[in-house]
């Protein structure tokens, strides 16, 4: 009786192992698909373009802040130069 339980439990474990291997294979294929998609996006320079746009935008903000700070300092010693107001 004990041997039949052991054989039965071995068969159940083998079926679970087979199911686990098939799940692992499906997940591995999905990971490979995501890797390929990411690599294609990088190769198409999508992320590089987004980075450049963000960097340029950040530079514009910093440049504007610098000009505003210079303008406020100039207003303390106003010399009549309104060059920064037009920009």
C-alpha positions as CSV (number, residue, x, y, z in Angstrom):
1,X,0.0,0.0,0.0
2,X,2.8,2.4,0.9
3,X,4.6,1.8,-2.4
4,X,1.5,2.7,-4.4
5,X,1.1,6.0,-2.5
6,X,4.8,6.7,-3.2
7,X,4.4,5.9,-6.9
8,X,1.2,8.0,-7.1
9,X,2.9,11.0,-5.3
10,X,5.9,10.7,-7.7
11,X,3.6,10.9,-10.7
12,X,1.9,13.9,-9.2
13,X,5.2,15.6,-8.6
14,X,6.4,14.8,-12.1
15,X,3.2,16.4,-13.5
16,X,3.8,19.5,-11.4
17,X,7.4,19.6,-12.5
18,X,6.3,19.4,-16.2
19,X,3.8,22.2,-15.7
20,X,6.4,24.3,-14.0
21,X,8.8,23.8,-16.9
22,X,6.2,24.9,-19.3
23,X,5.4,28.0,-17.3
24,X,9.1,28.8,-17.0
25,X,9.5,28.5,-20.8
26,X,6.5,30.8,-21.4
27,X,7.9,33.4,-19.0
28,X,11.3,33.2,-20.5
29,X,9.8,33.8,-24.0
30,X,7.9,36.8,-22.6
31,X,11.1,38.3,-21.0
32,X,13.0,37.8,-24.3
33,X,10.2,39.6,-26.2
34,X,10.4,42.6,-23.8
35,X,14.2,42.7,-24.1
36,X,13.9,42.7,-27.9
37,X,11.3,45.5,-27.7
38,X,13.5,47.6,-25.4
39,X,16.5,47.1,-27.6
40,X,14.6,48.1,-30.7
41,X,13.4,51.2,-29.0
42,X,16.9,52.1,-27.9
43,X,18.2,51.4,-31.4
44,X,15.6,53.7,-32.9
45,X,16.9,56.5,-30.7
46,X,13.6,57.1,-29.1
47,X,15.1,57.4,-25.6
48,X,18.0,59.4,-26.8
49,X,15.6,61.9,-28.4
50,X,13.5,62.1,-25.3
51,X,16.7,62.7,-23.2
52,X,17.9,65.4,-25.5
53,X,14.6,67.2,-25.4
54,X,14.5,67.0,-21.6
55,X,18.1,68.2,-21.4
56,X,17.4,71.2,-23.8
57,X,14.2,72.1,-21.8
58,X,16.1,72.0,-18.5
59,X,18.9,74.1,-20.1
60,X,16.3,76.7,-21.2
61,X,14.8,76.9,-17.7
62,X,18.2,77.3,-16.1
63,X,19.1,80.0,-18.6
64,X,15.9,81.9,-18.0
65,X,16.5,81.7,-14.2
66,X,20.0,83.0,-14.7
67,X,18.7,85.9,-16.7
68,X,16.1,86.7,-14.1
69,X,18.6,86.6,-11.3
70,X,20.9,88.9,-13.3
71,X,18.0,91.2,-14.0
72,X,17.1,91.4,-10.3
73,X,20.8,92.2,-9.5
74,X,20.9,94.8,-12.2
75,X,17.8,96.5,-10.8
76,X,19.6,97.1,-7.6
77,X,22.2,99.1,-9.5
78,X,20.0,100.2,-12.4
79,X,22.1,101.6,-15.2
80,X,19.3,102.0,-17.9
81,X,20.3,98.9,-19.8
82,X,17.0,97.1,-20.7
83,X,18.7,94.4,-22.9
84,X,17.3,91.5,-20.8
85,X,13.7,92.7,-20.9
86,X,13.3,92.0,-24.6
87,X,14.2,88.4,-24.2
